[in-house]
Amino acid sequence: MFNRLLILYVYLFTLVAGDNLIGTLLAIFGNVLVSISLTIQKYSHVKLAGTKDHRAFYRTKTWWSGFVFTCLGELANFVSYAFAPLAIVAPLNAVSVLTSSILGFIFLRERLKPKDFAKQFGLVFLGYIFVIGGAYLLVSFGPNSHEKLIAANIVKHLVGWPVLLYLLLEIITFCLLLYFYKRRKANYLVIILLLVALLGSVTVLTVKAVSGMLVLTIEGTMQLNYPIFSVMFVCMVASAIFQAGFLSQACKLHDSSLVASVNYIFSTIFAVLAGAVFYLEFNKEDILHICMFLLGSAVCFLGVFLITKTKKKARIFEPCVTLNMNNGVPTIHDKGLVIQPDYSGSFSYGTLVNNNGVTPAPLPVHLETPPLGPRSSDASQGHPGIKRD
């Protein structure tokens, strides 16, 4: 009974709202949910940062609740591609950056004066305004045409000469960038993130195709028995895996805040371009709507850049181990700040600054008290030629 009411409610909502609105709401909901889940999981990691068992978070309800929220958010994002054009869904990833920053303020423990707070975070709030305004513009003036992605339509798009030319240029560009990255050791941020964006454009194209065919199958029109579904599914998984690998390399070599902003800009540009070429999303749009959509995207880019640019960077911990000769206990110092000695011989750290979803790794520090030789014992007793009173 409940399932029938749910299906009826979704059907009526589809008739009233339209596919674009459903896809937009699903994308916003999914990005917000993913941001909340990452914050919950990172809080779980930070809370257990001092424990010896580095997998203790698997036994906490906090981490698992964040994991469930992540799955629900990614599922909502996946389904949103079946209802809304790529040009609308892809730029809405800025909502995730916005939500993560707001949650960072909620969990911020510092007490700042209003003047200092405005001076330090004024650009962040300006970025909030830009992201909200830009998202409104691109959703309002984005493409409204959305076709049913049956297998025949996908094959028709795939064998068209614009798509074949686009894929050829993308493959050539990807091979050239990969050559400079691997052979010439050009570890520049732009090169790595261009590789990520090129793979990301393939990912979103295949995700939209797979998601659309799955939704049609659920509605009663079987699409899973066509070979194009298997081809799109394999390409989706492969491109997503390689994309994650290059993105991980970028986070290791460069600042995570800069990676987040530049990756959002590049990925959005290539996703919108791929949707325009493959799915012909802007064919029925006039010049005014296209210009307003581009303006909204540019405003979102600026907002994301301002939000991530002013993020506090993680301070590199440079330990300096000294030995207190009174009790023989080694003490770790960091720029004049004394940290309690770690008798276990290792320590782990966690931070809420980075937003890359990577679990902070334990940094082993082996602390050994140097053995006292004969010369040291003689020095402690004094010179043998000197008589004590």
C-alpha positions as CSV (number, residue, x, y, z in Angstrom):
1,M,0.0,0.0,0.0
2,F,2.8,2.4,1.0
3,N,4.7,1.6,-2.2
4,R,1.7,2.3,-4.4
5,L,1.1,5.7,-2.7
6,L,4.8,6.6,-3.1
7,I,4.7,5.7,-6.8
8,L,1.5,7.7,-7.3
9,Y,3.0,10.7,-5.4
10,V,6.1,10.6,-7.6
11,Y,4.0,10.3,-10.8
12,L,1.8,13.3,-9.8
13,F,4.8,15.4,-8.8
14,T,6.4,14.6,-12.2
15,L,3.3,15.8,-14.0
16,V,3.0,19.0,-12.0
17,A,6.7,20.0,-11.6
18,G,8.4,18.6,-14.7
19,D,11.6,16.7,-15.2
20,N,13.9,19.6,-14.9
21,L,12.6,20.6,-11.5
22,I,12.9,17.1,-10.2
23,G,16.4,16.7,-11.5
24,T,17.4,20.1,-10.0
25,L,15.9,19.3,-6.6
26,L,17.6,15.9,-6.6
27,A,20.9,17.4,-7.4
28,I,20.7,20.0,-4.7
29,F,19.5,17.5,-2.1
30,G,22.2,15.1,-3.1
31,N,25.0,17.6,-2.8
32,V,23.8,18.9,0.5
33,L,23.5,15.3,1.8
34,V,27.0,14.5,0.6
35,S,28.5,17.6,2.4
36,I,26.7,16.7,5.6
37,S,28.0,13.1,5.4
38,L,31.6,14.1,4.8
39,T,31.5,16.5,7.8
40,I,30.1,13.8,10.0
41,Q,32.7,11.3,8.9
42,K,35.5,13.8,9.3
43,Y,34.2,14.6,12.8
44,S,34.4,10.9,13.6
45,H,38.0,10.8,12.4
46,V,39.0,13.8,14.4
47,K,37.3,12.5,17.6
48,L,39.3,9.3,17.4
49,A,42.5,10.9,16.3
50,G,44.4,10.0,19.4
51,T,43.5,6.3,19.5
52,K,46.0,3.6,18.8
53,D,43.6,1.6,16.6
54,H,43.4,3.5,13.3
55,R,40.3,1.6,12.2
56,A,38.3,2.4,15.3
57,F,36.0,4.7,13.4
58,Y,34.5,1.6,11.7
59,R,32.9,0.7,15.1
60,T,31.3,4.1,15.6
61,K,27.7,5.0,14.8
62,T,28.8,8.4,13.7
63,W,31.0,7.2,10.8
64,W,28.4,4.7,9.6
65,S,25.6,7.3,9.7
66,G,27.8,9.5,7.5
67,F,28.4,6.6,5.2
68,V,24.7,6.0,4.8
69,F,24.2,9.7,4.1
70,T,26.9,9.5,1.4
71,C,25.2,6.6,-0.3
72,L,21.9,8.4,-0.3
73,G,23.4,11.7,-1.6
74,E,25.3,10.0,-4.4
75,L,22.1,8.0,-5.3
76,A,20.2,11.3,-5.5
77,N,22.9,12.8,-7.7
78,F,22.9,9.7,-9.9
79,V,19.1,9.8,-10.5
80,S,19.2,13.6,-11.1
81,Y,21.1,13.0,-14.4
82,A,18.1,11.1,-15.7
83,F,15.7,14.0,-15.3
84,A,17.7,17.2,-15.8
85,P,20.2,18.3,-18.5
86,L,23.9,18.0,-17.8
87,A,24.2,21.8,-18.1
88,I,22.0,22.2,-15.0
89,V,23.2,19.3,-12.9
90,A,26.9,19.8,-13.3
91,P,27.2,23.4,-12.1
92,L,25.1,22.6,-9.0
93,N,28.1,20.9,-7.5
94,A,28.8,24.4,-6.1
95,V,26.0,23.7,-3.6
96,S,28.3,21.0,-2.0
97,V,31.1,23.6,-1.6
98,L,28.6,26.1,-0.1
99,T,27.2,23.6,2.4
100,S,30.6,22.3,3.5
101,S,31.7,25.9,4.2
102,I,28.5,26.6,6.2
103,L,29.0,23.4,8.2
104,G,32.5,24.5,8.9
105,F,31.3,27.7,10.5
106,I,28.8,25.7,12.6
107,F,31.6,23.5,14.0
108,L,34.0,26.4,14.4
109,R,35.1,26.6,18.0
110,E,36.9,29.9,17.8
111,R,35.4,33.0,19.5
112,L,36.1,36.1,17.3
113,K,35.1,39.7,17.6
114,P,32.6,40.9,15.0
115,K,35.2,43.1,13.4
116,D,37.8,40.3,13.2
117,F,35.2,37.9,12.0
118,A,34.0,40.2,9.2
119,K,37.6,40.9,8.2
120,Q,38.6,37.2,8.1
121,F,35.4,35.8,6.6
122,G,33.9,38.7,4.6
123,L,34.9,37.2,1.3
124,V,33.4,33.9,2.2
125,F,30.0,35.4,2.7
126,L,30.4,37.2,-0.5
127,G,31.1,33.9,-2.1
128,Y,27.9,32.5,-0.6
129,I,25.9,35.3,-2.3
130,F,27.6,34.6,-5.6
131,V,27.0,30.9,-5.5
132,I,23.3,31.3,-4.6
133,G,22.8,34.0,-7.2
134,G,24.7,32.1,-9.9
135,A,22.8,28.9,-9.2
136,Y,19.5,30.7,-9.5
137,L,20.5,32.2,-12.9
138,L,21.8,29.0,-14.4
139,V,18.8,27.0,-13.3
140,S,16.3,29.7,-14.5
141,F,18.0,30.2,-17.9
142,G,19.4,26.7,-18.4
143,P,18.2,24.4,-21.2
144,N,14.7,23.1,-20.8
145,S,14.7,20.4,-23.5
146,H,15.1,16.9,-22.2
147,E,14.6,13.8,-24.2
148,K,13.9,10.3,-23.0
149,L,17.1,8.4,-23.2
150,I,16.1,5.2,-24.8
151,A,18.8,3.0,-26.3
152,A,18.0,4.0,-29.8
153,N,18.4,7.7,-29.1
154,I,21.8,7.1,-27.3
155,V,23.1,5.2,-30.3
156,K,21.9,7.9,-32.6
157,H,23.8,10.5,-30.7
158,L,26.9,8.4,-30.4
159,V,27.4,7.8,-34.1
160,G,26.7,11.4,-35.1
161,W,29.7,13.2,-36.6
162,P,29.7,16.0,-34.0
163,V,30.1,13.5,-31.2
164,L,32.7,11.5,-33.1
165,L,34.7,14.6,-33.8
166,Y,34.4,15.7,-30.2
167,L,35.6,12.3,-28.9
168,L,38.5,12.3,-31.3
169,L,39.7,15.8,-30.2
170,E,39.2,14.7,-26.6
171,I,41.3,11.6,-27.0
172,I,44.1,13.5,-28.8
173,T,44.1,16.1,-26.0
174,F,44.1,13.5,-23.3
175,C,47.0,11.6,-24.9
176,L,49.1,14.8,-25.2
177,L,48.4,15.8,-21.6
178,L,49.2,12.3,-20.4
179,Y,52.5,12.3,-22.3
180,F,53.6,15.5,-20.7
181,Y,52.4,14.3,-17.3
182,K,54.1,10.9,-17.4
183,R,57.1,11.3,-19.7
184,R,58.0,15.0,-19.1
185,K,57.1,14.9,-15.4
186,A,55.0,18.0,-15.8
187,N,53.1,17.8,-12.5
188,Y,51.4,21.2,-13.0
189,L,48.0,21.6,-11.4
190,V,46.4,22.7,-14.7
191,I,47.6,19.6,-16.6
192,I,46.4,17.1,-13.9
193,L,43.0,18.8,-13.5
194,L,42.6,18.9,-17.3
195,L,43.0,15.2,-17.3
196,V,40.5,14.9,-14.5
197,A,38.0,17.1,-16.4
198,L,38.4,15.2,-19.7
199,L,37.7,11.9,-17.9
200,G,34.9,13.6,-16.0
201,S,33.1,14.6,-19.2
202,V,33.1,11.0,-20.3
203,T,31.8,10.0,-16.8
204,V,28.9,12.4,-16.8
205,L,27.9,11.4,-20.4
206,T,27.8,7.8,-19.4
207,V,26.2,8.4,-16.1
208,K,23.3,10.3,-17.7
209,A,22.9,7.5,-20.3
210,V,22.9,4.7,-17.6
211,S,20.7,6.6,-15.2
212,G,18.2,7.4,-17.9
213,M,17.9,3.8,-19.1
214,L,17.6,2.6,-15.5
215,V,14.7,5.0,-14.8
216,L,13.0,4.0,-18.0
217,T,13.4,0.3,-17.1
218,I,11.8,1.0,-13.7
219,E,8.9,2.8,-15.4
220,G,8.3,-0.3,-17.5
221,T,10.3,0.1,-20.7
222,M,13.1,-2.4,-20.6
223,Q,16.5,-0.9,-21.7
224,L,19.0,-3.1,-19.9
225,N,19.1,-5.8,-22.6
226,Y,20.6,-3.5,-25.2
227,P,24.4,-3.7,-25.8
228,I,24.7,0.1,-25.5
229,F,23.8,-0.1,-21.8
230,S,26.7,-2.4,-21.1
231,V,29.1,-0.2,-23.1
232,M,28.0,2.9,-21.2
233,F,28.2,1.1,-17.8
234,V,31.8,-0.1,-18.4
235,C,32.9,3.3,-19.7
236,M,31.3,4.9,-16.6
237,V,33.1,2.7,-14.1
238,A,36.5,2.9,-15.9
239,S,36.4,6.7,-16.4
240,A,35.3,7.2,-12.8
241,I,38.2,5.1,-11.4
242,F,40.9,6.8,-13.5
243,Q,39.4,10.2,-12.7
244,A,39.6,9.5,-9.0
245,G,43.2,8.4,-9.3
246,F,44.3,11.6,-11.1
247,L,42.3,13.7,-8.6
248,S,44.1,12.0,-5.7
249,Q,47.5,12.8,-7.3
250,A,46.4,16.5,-7.6
251,C,45.5,16.6,-3.9
252,K,48.9,15.1,-2.9
253,L,50.9,17.5,-5.0
254,H,49.0,20.8,-4.5
255,D,46.8,22.6,-2.0
256,S,43.4,21.0,-1.6
257,S,41.5,24.3,-1.6
258,L,43.0,25.3,-4.9
259,V,42.4,21.8,-6.3
260,A,38.7,22.1,-5.3
261,S,38.1,25.4,-7.0
262,V,40.0,24.8,-10.2
263,N,38.6,21.2,-10.5
264,Y,35.1,22.6,-10.1
265,I,35.6,25.1,-12.9
266,F,37.3,22.7,-15.3
267,S,34.9,19.9,-14.7
268,T,31.8,22.1,-15.1
269,I,33.1,23.6,-18.4
270,F,33.8,20.2,-19.9
271,A,30.5,18.7,-18.6
272,V,28.4,21.5,-20.1
273,L,30.4,21.3,-23.4
274,A,29.9,17.5,-23.5
275,G,26.1,17.8,-22.9
276,A,25.8,20.5,-25.6
277,V,27.6,18.3,-28.1
278,F,26.3,14.8,-27.2
279,Y,22.8,15.5,-26.0
280,L,22.2,18.7,-28.0
281,E,21.0,20.5,-24.9
282,F,21.3,24.1,-26.2
283,N,19.8,23.5,-29.7
284,K,16.4,25.0,-28.8
285,E,17.7,27.9,-26.7
286,D,18.0,31.5,-27.8
287,I,21.0,33.7,-27.4
288,L,19.6,35.5,-24.3
289,H,19.1,32.3,-22.4
290,I,22.5,31.0,-23.3
291,C,24.2,34.3,-22.3
292,M,22.4,34.4,-18.9
293,F,23.3,30.8,-18.3
294,L,26.9,31.5,-19.0
295,L,26.7,34.5,-16.7
296,G,25.3,32.4,-13.9
297,S,28.0,29.8,-14.4
298,A,30.7,32.5,-14.2
299,V,29.2,33.9,-11.0
300,C,29.2,30.4,-9.5
301,F,32.8,30.0,-10.5
302,L,33.7,33.2,-8.7
303,G,31.7,32.3,-5.6
304,V,33.4,28.9,-5.3
305,F,36.8,30.5,-5.8
306,L,36.1,33.0,-3.0
307,I,34.9,30.3,-0.6
308,T,37.9,28.1,-1.1
309,K,40.5,30.8,-1.4
310,T,39.9,32.1,2.1
311,K,39.9,28.7,3.7
312,K,42.5,28.4,6.4
313,K,45.4,26.2,5.3
314,A,46.5,23.3,7.5
315,R,49.7,24.1,9.3
316,I,52.5,21.7,8.7
317,F,53.6,19.9,11.8
318,E,57.4,19.9,12.2
319,P,58.3,18.0,15.3
320,C,61.5,18.8,17.3
321,V,62.3,16.2,19.9
322,T,64.3,17.3,22.9
323,L,65.3,15.3,26.0
324,N,64.7,16.4,29.5
325,M,67.7,15.3,31.4
326,N,65.9,15.4,34.8
327,N,63.6,12.6,34.1
328,G,64.7,11.2,30.7
329,V,61.3,11.8,29.0
330,P,61.4,13.0,25.4
331,T,59.2,15.9,24.6
332,I,57.9,17.0,21.2
333,H,58.0,20.7,20.4
334,D,56.4,22.6,17.5
335,K,57.4,26.2,17.0
336,G,57.8,26.8,20.7
337,L,54.6,25.0,21.8
338,V,55.2,22.0,24.0
339,I,53.1,19.0,23.2
340,Q,52.6,16.2,25.8
341,P,55.0,13.4,25.3
342,D,53.7,10.3,23.6
343,Y,54.8,7.2,25.4
344,S,53.6,4.8,22.8
345,G,56.2,6.0,20.3
346,S,53.7,7.2,17.6
347,F,51.0,9.8,17.2
348,S,48.1,10.5,14.8
349,Y,46.5,13.7,13.9
350,G,43.2,14.9,12.4
351,T,41.9,18.2,11.0
352,L,38.7,19.7,9.9
353,V,40.5,22.1,7.5
354,N,40.9,19.8,4.5
355,N,37.8,18.9,2.7
356,N,39.1,16.3,0.4
357,G,37.5,13.3,2.2
358,V,40.9,11.7,2.8
359,T,41.4,10.1,6.2
360,P,44.3,11.6,8.1
361,A,47.1,9.1,8.1
362,P,49.1,8.3,11.3
363,L,52.6,9.8,11.3
364,P,55.0,7.5,13.2
365,V,57.7,9.1,15.3
366,H,60.1,6.8,17.0
367,L,61.4,8.3,20.2
368,E,64.3,6.5,21.8
369,T,66.4,7.6,24.8
370,P,70.0,7.6,23.8
371,P,72.0,5.1,26.0
372,L,74.4,6.6,28.5
373,G,78.0,5.6,27.6
374,P,80.9,5.6,30.0
375,R,81.9,9.1,28.9
376,S,78.4,10.4,29.8
377,S,78.5,8.7,33.2
378,D,81.9,10.2,33.9
379,A,80.6,13.6,32.9
380,S,77.7,13.3,35.3
381,Q,80.1,12.4,38.2
382,G,82.6,15.1,37.5
383,H,86.2,15.0,36.4
384,P,88.2,12.4,38.3
385,G,91.0,14.9,38.9
386,I,88.8,17.2,40.8
387,K,88.3,16.5,44.5
388,R,84.9,17.3,46.0
389,D,84.6,18.9,49.4
